[in-house]
Amino acid sequence: MLEKSNTSGSDCEAGSECLKIRAHHLCCIQGFQGYGYSPVFVANLRAVISDIKASPSRPLELVSECDVICTSCPSERECIAQKSIASQRIREMDLVVMEKLKIAEGTVMEADKAFRLINSQLANASDVEEVCGSCKWRQKCLWYMQDER
């Protein structure tokens, strides 16, 4: 059974330094090369990545819903409704990541710990394919294309 853990010692609350991040975005953040849905989306993702790099102990709340990256996506409304096939497929990516990491929706942990966890638990090509296989960005994603797995 998946358990909600709070390894950072702080909850994500309004006004806190905690960032809400879709679980599958732990992969995307590591593989990002500057491609995206729009210039606004790319700028926002760059800002999120810079923020996390500047504060690697920043707590992240891992979710399967729209997050700080999705806020600049042209399909955000569709994502919020989570009724389209594309939204359901994206949510499934998050759920697969959480299952493989053995964490529950809403788990809060420090960013550096979250990245270490995903890189240790999604260490083989079949796990990565299960999460990222339907992603339209996989051929441009450095994390997906790693051949060390």
C-alpha positions as CSV (number, residue, x, y, z in Angstrom):
1,M,0.0,0.0,0.0
2,L,1.2,3.5,-0.8
3,E,1.8,5.7,2.1
4,K,1.9,9.5,2.3
5,S,5.2,10.5,3.6
6,N,6.4,13.9,4.6
7,T,10.2,13.7,4.5
8,S,10.8,17.4,4.4
9,G,9.1,18.1,7.7
10,S,6.7,20.8,6.2
11,D,3.4,20.6,4.5
12,C,2.5,22.4,1.3
13,E,0.2,25.1,2.4
14,A,-0.8,28.4,0.8
15,G,2.1,30.8,0.9
16,S,4.7,28.2,1.8
17,E,7.9,27.6,-0.2
18,C,6.6,24.2,-1.2
19,L,6.0,23.6,-4.9
20,K,3.2,21.4,-6.2
21,I,4.8,19.2,-9.0
22,R,3.2,16.5,-11.0
23,A,5.0,13.3,-10.3
24,H,6.0,12.7,-14.0
25,H,7.4,16.2,-14.1
26,L,10.3,14.9,-12.0
27,C,11.4,13.2,-15.3
28,C,10.6,16.2,-17.5
29,I,12.6,18.7,-15.4
30,Q,15.7,16.6,-15.8
31,G,15.3,16.1,-19.6
32,F,14.2,19.6,-20.6
33,Q,16.2,21.2,-23.4
34,G,14.1,24.3,-24.1
35,Y,11.3,22.8,-26.2
36,G,7.7,23.3,-25.2
37,Y,4.1,24.1,-26.1
38,S,4.7,27.9,-26.3
39,P,7.4,30.5,-25.4
40,V,5.4,31.3,-22.2
41,F,5.4,27.6,-21.2
42,V,9.2,27.3,-21.9
43,A,10.0,30.4,-19.9
44,N,7.9,29.2,-17.0
45,L,9.5,25.7,-17.0
46,R,13.0,27.4,-17.1
47,A,12.0,29.5,-14.1
48,V,10.7,26.4,-12.2
49,I,13.9,24.5,-13.0
50,S,16.1,27.5,-11.9
51,D,14.2,27.8,-8.7
52,I,14.6,24.1,-7.9
53,K,18.3,24.2,-8.7
54,A,18.8,27.3,-6.5
55,S,17.0,25.6,-3.6
56,P,17.5,21.8,-3.9
57,S,16.0,21.2,-0.4
58,R,12.8,23.0,-1.4
59,P,9.8,20.8,-0.5
60,L,7.8,19.5,-3.4
61,E,4.3,18.1,-3.1
62,L,4.0,15.3,-5.7
63,V,0.6,15.2,-7.3
64,S,-1.4,13.9,-10.3
65,E,-3.1,17.2,-11.2
66,C,-2.1,20.6,-12.7
67,D,1.0,22.0,-11.0
68,V,3.2,25.1,-11.3
69,I,4.5,23.9,-14.7
70,C,1.0,23.4,-16.1
71,T,-0.1,26.9,-15.3
72,S,1.5,28.2,-18.5
73,C,0.4,25.3,-20.7
74,P,-2.0,26.2,-23.5
75,S,-4.0,23.1,-22.6
76,E,-4.3,24.0,-18.9
77,R,-8.1,24.2,-18.9
78,E,-8.3,20.7,-20.4
79,C,-5.9,19.6,-17.7
80,I,-7.9,21.1,-14.9
81,A,-11.1,19.4,-16.1
82,Q,-9.2,16.1,-16.5
83,K,-11.9,14.8,-18.7
84,S,-10.1,14.4,-22.0
85,I,-8.3,11.4,-23.1
86,A,-5.0,13.4,-23.2
87,S,-5.5,14.6,-19.6
88,Q,-6.3,11.1,-18.4
89,R,-3.2,9.7,-20.1
90,I,-1.0,12.4,-18.5
91,R,-2.6,11.7,-15.1
92,E,-1.8,8.0,-15.6
93,M,1.8,8.9,-16.1
94,D,1.8,10.6,-12.7
95,L,0.1,7.6,-11.1
96,V,2.6,5.2,-12.6
97,V,5.5,7.3,-11.2
98,M,3.9,7.4,-7.8
99,E,3.4,3.6,-7.8
100,K,7.0,3.0,-8.9
101,L,8.3,5.3,-6.2
102,K,5.9,3.7,-3.6
103,I,4.5,7.1,-2.6
104,A,1.0,8.4,-2.4
105,E,-0.7,11.4,-3.9
106,G,0.3,14.5,-2.0
107,T,3.6,13.2,-0.6
108,V,5.9,16.1,0.3
109,M,9.7,15.7,0.0
110,E,12.7,17.8,-0.7
111,A,13.5,18.3,-4.4
112,D,16.9,16.7,-4.3
113,K,15.5,13.6,-2.5
114,A,12.7,13.4,-5.0
115,F,15.1,13.4,-8.0
116,R,17.4,10.8,-6.4
117,L,14.4,8.6,-5.7
118,I,13.0,8.8,-9.2
119,N,16.5,8.1,-10.7
120,S,17.0,5.1,-8.5
121,Q,13.5,3.6,-8.9
122,L,13.1,4.2,-12.7
123,A,16.5,2.8,-13.5
124,N,15.7,0.5,-16.4
125,A,14.3,1.2,-19.9
126,S,11.1,-0.7,-19.4
127,D,10.1,1.5,-16.4
128,V,11.0,4.6,-18.3
129,E,9.0,3.4,-21.3
130,E,6.0,2.7,-19.1
131,V,6.0,6.2,-17.8
132,C,7.1,8.2,-20.9
133,G,6.1,5.9,-23.8
134,S,3.2,8.0,-24.9
135,C,4.8,11.4,-24.3
136,K,5.1,13.6,-27.4
137,W,8.4,15.1,-26.1
138,R,10.3,11.9,-25.5
139,Q,12.4,12.2,-28.6
140,K,13.6,15.6,-27.4
141,C,14.0,14.6,-23.7
142,L,17.5,14.0,-22.4
143,W,16.2,12.1,-19.4
144,Y,14.2,9.7,-21.6
145,M,17.1,9.2,-24.1
146,Q,19.7,8.3,-21.5
147,D,21.3,5.1,-22.6
148,E,22.8,4.2,-19.1
149,R,19.6,2.4,-18.0
